[in-house]
Amino acid sequence: MARMIPTVLSPNIKSSAERRIFEWFRDDPSTEGWFVLHSLGIANHMTLMFGEMDFLVVAPQYGIFALEVKGGRVSRTNGLWQFTNKYNEISSKVRGPFEQAKEAIFSVMAEIRKRCGSGSYLPNLLFNFGAMFPDIVFNVTDLEEEQWQVFDQRNGNKVGDYVRTLAQKTKNKWIQIHGSVYDDKIPDSKKAREFVNLLRGDFDKAVSMSSWVAQTEECLITLTETQMKCIDQLEDNPRCLIQGAAGTGKTLIAIEAAKRAVVNGEKVAFCCYNTQLANWIKMQFDKFDPKLRPEFVGTFHAFLFQIIRAADPTYKIPAIADNDPYFREEMPILCLDSINQYASLYDRLILDEAQDLICEEYLDIMEEILKNGISRGKWSMFGDFNHQALYFKGDLHEMRESLEKRTSFVNFKLKTNCRNTRRIGDEVKFLTGFENSDYLSSTIEGPPVYYEKYKSETEARDKLVLVIKRLMADGVACSNITILSPNKRENSIVSKVNEFNIHDLDLKNNRDIQFSTIQSFKGLENHVIILTDIDSFSREKLIYVGLSRAKSILYILETEKADQERNNMKLRWIK
């Protein structure tokens, strides 16, 4: 069966013909190893401002084929094509499906040639185009097209056979004109994958974790091969535990998994630990496609509160509840007592920041709200169990034991750093002692990590002001700068700065520099991170979270004591 990209269709796709073709490619065992791209956007279209291709099939041992799909009734009068759908609605176009497919494939191949140069074998791979009419019998009358380029009602659902015929006829035509087909024109699996990876930025983009707070730009990143494999695991296995260090794309994949589950008609609860992260995730669902927002999105504690309120609408969290025992002990008991009045059962649970949420008390609640429970239900739990468990007092072994007592599940590890530059990633490993982990650094070099040592509060304040001025003089937008501290604002040197508008973390404010404690910024990121008030590197997990929030530029404002501590660490590293 082919790898479909994306793996599910958006609810926005109204064409039943496209849906059927999608499912036929997906379910045809003869398409194993193929890549089938749906709704491929073509930014540099040869005749349009922006074009789109219904399907692009990249088939090892066969070739590359653009396919245009037309469902319902099709007619052409005086050169004008007319298409009638199942609602008897008629649309007219001057350009027919063959012309659309032809222009699309030539536009794609021209773009490939432009990106990798004429010396590459990718622009010279065997390619062609076709038109698919699954609802009618279509006989070619034009001289420019051949009947073998047509898929119609007579083909049934045999899309694999159609593409193989298209490939063979294309090869025969090439031989007829040029005398032979060189081996390098036929894509093998490696060439097919390279071709797809080159285009992936155009067709398979997922929301990045870039600008989590500021949101001044819509930065998209292509899913890495590891992340694609992880999504495959989630779709093939009902219960998965996904482990990964900071920046490996856990939240990115969790959001994609939630969207695809919603598309499949599942009722989904998406929970995390951090309130600010939950707010950002809600904004992403609302911003990009509200139809794909799960039934519940928020913190796990907000989820518990919702359950308790179902039984007692007047219930309020006590003012003294800002402590671990209330959330770990009292709230779960109240929730279990109220759960019978909570009518909702969920088809799937997606848990981000799972390292702070896997404990027996919370698992008991998940057991009750998930169809078939934790043991037989569908769930995916994402976490950095080794390095970011700021709130859970146990360890990875204890968490795994809690889960393994209840059920079996698939483990998957994310190892590629998709967030930080290599220099930031290396500094994270050096300062936290996690250098022997299987966390792979990014291939992007980036600038060095900058350290500013200070002797007094006044000097620290002046150095922070100087750093901000330097960044702004270099054209860095204020929205791309976040200041983090292990201390609350009133105990941070930030409270002494009056030269700039530095706001407390607010996801809706996309203009100014923002301040947050490291703890509250867990799960988020920004292009520039300034760590202040660092008087020691001994709190490894907290330092790890703070350092790993930076995408490209990292400043650390440290005391003389911390500077000496870091230099001693460097000596140990050298030894």
Summary of the structure (lengths in Angstrom):
residues: 575
radius of gyration: 27.5
end to end distance: 52.9
largest distance: 84.9
contacts: 1869
relative contact order: 0.09
helix: 43%
strand: 22%
